[in-house]
Amino acid sequence: MRIGRVLLISLVIGLLEAGCWPNTNNRNIGDGGFLSAEPCGPPCFFEIVPGVTTKNQAISMLQTWELYMNCQEYDNRKQGGVRGVACQNISIGLQNDLDIVESVGFQPMQTITIEKVIAKHGEPSGVLVIAEGYPQNNEYVASMLLYYDTIRVTLVLAEQNSGEYSLTPTTTIINIGYSDQKSYDLSRKYSQAWKGYTTYEQWNP
């Protein structure tokens, strides 16, 4: 999964763990509550809230909602990474030294476009563009993240084969991440300002 390789911020990588699993969960989570607020809205995912819910409570909620399938615990702290529990298209990141949920990442199982997001939650608080590639061959892939401060949400958009990112109303969301305040602020500080539907270049703070 290319986007997981180019993001250097460990929090964001943790949110993307869910995207590396096959989207074969028997339980259709729909939009995960992101737009519908069913069974709860952001930053709550099936009664799991980063910064509040414990590891055991999160596992219990996943079991209750029949989402605890082929789950594995992971701990990449020795390699400078994160730890948590990864299931099919869902990942629960844990705080470094406490069994408290730090982040929840999931793949929505219905199409969500940027225009639908803005209609529900308003304009993003910030954006982050990261591009990788081979300049000598003029081959690039760009990834974009959108941030929403009031609900501590990070949205991962579909990749584009370019050195920059062109955002349109129909651009789709491939992953949604909720974070506790500390980890959200860490990721958010690398972002640039929202400029509407336009082309964004990679920005290095």
Secondary structure, DSSP 8 states (H G I E B T S, - for coil): -HHHHH---HHHHHHHGGGGS-S--SS--TTTTTTT-SS--TT-BTTB-TTT-BHHHHHHHHHHTT---S-EEEE-GGGT--EEEEETTEEEEE-SSSSBEEEEEE--SS--BHHHHHHHH-S-SEEEEEEEEEGGGTEEEEEEEEEEGGGTEEEEE--BSSSEEE--TT-BEEEEEEE-HHHHHHHHTT-B---SSSEEE----
